[in-house]
Amino acid sequence: MSSRDHHVFSVEKARHLMRPLRYLFHNPKSILKSYVKYGMTVVELGCGPGFFTPAAARLVGETGKVIAVDIQQGMLDLLKERLLGSGLEKRVVLHKCGENSLGIAEKADLLFAFHVVHELPDHDSFFKEARRILKTGGILFISEPKHHVGEKDFSDMIDIAGKYGFVAAKSPRILFDRSIVLRKQA
Ligand SMILES: C[S@@+](CC[C@H](N)C(=O)[O-])C[C@H]1O[C@@H](n2cnc3c(N)ncnc32)[C@H](O)[C@@H]1O
């Protein structure tokens, strides 16, 4: 277990995650479109109120699926409201996970974790779970806010990912963030 502060973002502040200004530097479609393809199964860890979820659901199309996972039921309730009437409800499965276990049996093409890994209590457990649920060759996309995660902590996290068979494939440029795309090796 790490000694990092893994404070969980509160449901009461969820509206800050949905502020319109955020679309200027975290445009969901621009961030996702290189990785999310038609028919994919995407797991979105720490989905919160769903800033990214509708864009992911549009990109996977009618034959794909987004499993939106959060530890807080309040966040999943907000996401459910957001999806109402969008026509995307059937493509999104809402799933409440445990602190260190995803509780998903399905195999995924992409695990998308945006501003969540620093909130997880144990990175070893996270990468072990990521390895378990991703298909071989599957993608793990991680983006962390620079104001919460320093360069050394980010690089230590990538080292842990390496222990579980993930190799760095790309470093996407996202303003104010440290981001990495890792691929699961056989
Ligand atoms: C800072 S918010 C980011 C939400 C969303 N990814 C976004 O960028 O708008 C972090 C989210 O991760 C969730 N979270 C924290 N710890 C978690 C855990 N152990 N497992 C799953 N979700 C967790 C929180 O409930 C919160 O919704």
The ligand as an SDF file (V2000), in Angstrom:
LIG
                    3D

 27 29  0  0  0  0  0  0  0  0999 V2000
  -11.2280   13.8610  -10.3370 C   0  0  0  0  0  0  0  0  0  0  0  0
  -12.6000   12.8230  -10.6850 S   0  0  0  0  0  0  0  0  0  0  0  0
  -12.4180   12.6250  -12.4600 C   0  0  0  0  0  0  0  0  0  0  0  0
  -13.7000   12.2130  -13.1190 C   0  0  0  0  0  0  0  0  0  0  0  0
  -13.6190   12.0680  -14.6560 C   0  0  0  0  0  0  0  0  0  0  0  0
  -12.6540   11.0500  -15.0420 N   0  0  0  0  0  0  0  0  0  0  0  0
  -13.2970   13.3750  -15.3050 C   0  0  0  0  0  0  0  0  0  0  0  0
  -12.1580   13.5480  -15.7970 O   0  0  0  0  0  0  0  0  0  0  0  0
  -14.1760   14.2540  -15.3120 O   0  0  0  0  0  0  0  0  0  0  0  0
  -12.0590   11.2200  -10.0980 C   0  0  0  0  0  0  0  0  0  0  0  0
  -13.1560   10.1690  -10.1010 C   0  0  0  0  0  0  0  0  0  0  0  0
  -12.5600    8.9170   -9.7350 O   0  0  0  0  0  0  0  0  0  0  0  0
  -13.4280    8.2480   -8.8410 C   0  0  0  0  0  0  0  0  0  0  0  0
  -12.6350    7.3160   -8.0060 N   0  0  0  0  0  0  0  0  0  0  0  0
  -11.8390    7.5960   -6.9460 C   0  0  0  0  0  0  0  0  0  0  0  0
  -11.3050    6.4760   -6.4380 N   0  0  0  0  0  0  0  0  0  0  0  0
  -11.7700    5.4570   -7.1910 C   0  0  0  0  0  0  0  0  0  0  0  0
  -11.5770    4.0450   -7.1660 C   0  0  0  0  0  0  0  0  0  0  0  0
  -10.7920    3.4400   -6.2490 N   0  0  0  0  0  0  0  0  0  0  0  0
  -12.2000    3.3000   -8.1000 N   0  0  0  0  0  0  0  0  0  0  0  0
  -12.9980    3.8900   -9.0380 C   0  0  0  0  0  0  0  0  0  0  0  0
  -13.2250    5.2110   -9.1030 N   0  0  0  0  0  0  0  0  0  0  0  0
  -12.6170    5.9880   -8.1940 C   0  0  0  0  0  0  0  0  0  0  0  0
  -14.0820    9.3660   -8.0510 C   0  0  0  0  0  0  0  0  0  0  0  0
  -15.2840    8.9460   -7.4520 O   0  0  0  0  0  0  0  0  0  0  0  0
  -14.2830   10.4310   -9.1240 C   0  0  0  0  0  0  0  0  0  0  0  0
  -15.5130   10.2740   -9.7710 O   0  0  0  0  0  0  0  0  0  0  0  0
  1  2  1  0
  2  3  1  0
  2 10  1  0
  3  4  1  0
  4  5  1  0
  5  6  1  0
  5  7  1  0
  7  8  2  0
  7  9  1  0
 10 11  1  0
 11 12  1  0
 11 26  1  0
 12 13  1  0
 13 14  1  0
 13 24  1  0
 14 15  1  0
 14 23  1  0
 15 16  2  0
 16 17  1  0
 17 18  1  0
 17 23  2  0
 18 19  1  0
 18 20  2  0
 20 21  1  0
 21 22  2  0
 22 23  1  0
 24 25  1  0
 24 26  1  0
 26 27  1  0
M  CHG  2   2   1   9  -1
M  END
$$$$
